[in-house]
């Protein structure tokens, strides 16, 4: 009897087959897929990195890792159906085989000095690439100062990871605040943009690292609010969103000024990202 060799990419743009082993509906248009390797596994992703996900017969798209696999366990990707590829991925049922390649890009860089405060600001789908970082911070809670998680969404129905948010809010060692842009009579929380929450929670600005992910306009205002509180721009990290195509810095599809987001990002310090975000339609 012969054994099948492990599948490994022959070059960096070759995907490995992963099977959908579970799905969870997050919102009306967003699904979290749990993907397990069919034969052979990709290297473990760091918080903030992304994969290129193939819907066979349709195409591929960049998808942030929203949960990290332990060993050969499933890796989580939270997908919003906004185009042909992401719609196909979001419709995938357990048993469907998709392709993954990666991981690619920079991470959140969570090797923080002991006692540092951390402020996380997430807008909309931006909570997905931040979730592995938040889980990491909570696992290392004894080594950190104040941990603040600020989450914004369009409406209560658009909040991601609602049950996990409730667990985070139930902790006595972490400040978690949630706001929505608009809500009906059943909502009793904050209403307004998430950046308005920054000034409400105290933290030591000189010993604070900030992680920010969401729409570009939200990241600009969040970074401004953090700087107003005294956080230096080089201690604010943002995650840029561009339509990666090759993911290996060859095609230029994700170019943002002098930056290739698939290689130099998606996570960048704000002092480096700010000039790029300031140019409309760059």
N, C-alpha and C positions, 0 to 999 in steps of 0.2 A: 504494500500500500504506500502511495506517495502522499506527501503532505504539501498542500498548496502554500507557496511562499507568501509572506506578508506583502501586502500592497504598499508601496511607498511611491511618492511622486517622483517621476524621472526628471522633472524640472519644476521650477517654482510655480508654474501656472497649471500644473496637472492636479485635479481634485481627487480626493479620496472619497469612497462611498460611505455615507452615514445613513442609518435608518432612523426614521421618526419612531421613537419609543413612547412618546407621550405628548399631549398637547393640552394647553390651558388657555381658555378664552379670557383675555384681559379686558378688552373693551369691544365695542361693536366692530372695529376694523383692525384690531391688534391681537395677535396670538403669540404665546410663548411655546416654542418647539423644544422638546428634549430629544437630542440626537445622539445615538450611540454608534460607535465605529462598527462597520461590517467586518473588515479585515484590516488590521493595522490602524493606528491612531495618530493623529497630528500631535505635535508638541503642545503641552499645556499653554494656554493663553494667559497673559498677565492682565490684571484689571485695566480696562481702557482700550485693549487691542480689539481687532476685528477679524472676521473671516470673510472670504468671498464664498457665497452660497450659491450653488447651482440648482436650478429647477430644470431637470433634464428635458430637453425638447423645447425649452422656453428661453433660457439664458441664465445669467448670474448677476448678483448684486452684492454690494458690501453690507454686512450685517454685524453690528456690535455684539460682543459676547455679553450676555446678561446674567450668566451663572457659570461658574468654573467647574469643570469635571474633576473628580478625584480619581487619579489613576486612569483606568479605562472606562470610567462611568460616563453618563451622558453629559453633554455640554448644552447649555441653554442659549437660545437665540430668540429675542423678542422682535417680531416682524409686524410692521404696519403695512397693510395692503394699499399701496399707492401707485402701483404700476404692474405691468404684466408679470414680471418675475416675482415681486413680493406678493402679488395676489395668488400666484401659483403656490408659493411657499406657505402662505397663510391658510390655504385650503388643504394642505397636505394632511392626510390621515395617518394614524399609526400603521407602520409597515411600509410606508412610502420610502423609497431610497432617494436621497439627494446627494449632492456633492459638496465637499468643503475643501478649501485650501487656505493655508495660513498657519499660524496667526501672523498678522501684519501690524505694522505701526508701533507707535510709542505708547507707553503705559502711563498710569497716573503717578508713578514714582512715590510709593507709600512708605519708603524708608525714612520715617520722620524722627527728629530728635525726641528723646523721652520728655514727656510733659507738655509737648506742643498742643495747642488747640487746633481743631480742624472744623472748617465750615464747608458744608456741601450744599450747593444750590442747583436744583434740578428743575427744568421746565419741560413738561410734556413727555415726549418719548426720550428726552435726555436722561430720565431716571434709569433707563435700561443699561447703558454703559457705565453708569455710576453705581448700580446695585452691587457688582462684585467688590468695588472699592469700599462701599459702606459695610458690607459683610466682613471684609478684611479689618476695617477699623474697629468694628464691634468685637471681633475676635481678639484684637490687641488692645482692648479697652483699658486695661490696667496700666499700659505704658503711655497713655495720652492724657492731656488735660481735658478741657471741655470739648465735647463732640456735638456739633449742631447740624441737623439735616433739615433743609428748607425745600419744600416740594410745591410746585404749582402745576395746575392743569386747567383746561378750558372749562370743565364742569365736573361735578362728582362722578358722572358716568365715564369720564375720560381718565380717571386716576388709574395708574398702573400699580400692580402688586398691592392691592388694597389690604389683603389679610396680613401681608408682611409689614406694611406701614403701621397697622394696628399693633403688631408685636413690638416694633421699634418704639412706638409711642408709649407702650406699656412699661418700658424699661425706666428705671429711676436714675440712670447714669447718662442719659442721652436726651438732648433737646430736639424734638421733632415737631415741626410746624407745617401745616398743609393749608394751602389757599387755592381757590378756584376763581376763574374770571367771572363766571356768572353761575347762579344756582337757583333752584326752586325752593319752595317752602320747607322741604324736608332737610335742607342743609343747615347746620347750626355752627359751622366753622367760619373761617375767614373768607372774605370775598375781596379779590383784588390781585394785582400782579405780585409774583413771588419776590421780586426785588425789594418791595416795600417791607418785607419781613427782616431784612438784614440788620436794620438799625434797632430792632426790638430785643435782640438777644445779646447779652454781654459776652465778650471774649477778649483775650489779650492780643490786640492787633499786632504787636511786635513779635509775638510768638505764635502766629496763626498761619496755617496753610489752608488755602481755599481751592475747592474743586468745583468747576462750573460746567454744566452741559445743558444745552437747549437751543432754541432758535437763536440766530446770530444777534438779533436786536436784544433779546433777553440777556445774552451773555455780556453784551456791551453795558447794559444798564446794571447788571449784577456786579460787574467788575468796577463800575463807577461807584456803586453803593459801598462795596468793600473798601475801595480806596478812600472814600469819605470817612470810613471808620478807622483808617490808618493802616490798612493792609497794603504792603508794597506790591506793585504790579508783578514783580518777579516771583512772588509767593502765591500768585493766583494762577491756576492752571485752567485752561479751557480746552474743549474738544471740538475741533472743526469738522464740519460736514461738507464733503464734496463727493461727487459721483465717481468713485474709484472704478477704473476699468481693468487695467492690468495688475494693479496692486504691488508692482515691483519696480516702480519708478522708471518705466521705459516709455510709456505712451504719452505722458503729459496731460492726460485727460483730467487729472485732479489738481492741475497747477493753480496755485493761488499766489500771484506775484512770483517771487523767487522760490516759493515753497512748493514742494510736491507732497501733498497731504498724506498719501499712502506711505511715504518713507519718512518724512520729517515730522508728521503728525500721526494720528489726529490730535494727540494731546500736546499742547504747546504752552509755555509760560506766557502770561498775558502781555508782558512787555515786548515779546516777539510777535504775538498775534495781533495786537492792537492796531499797528499801522496797516495790516492787511485787511482787517475788518472795517477800517475807517473808509476804505475806498469802495464806493457803491459799484456793484456789478463787476468787481474784479474777478 
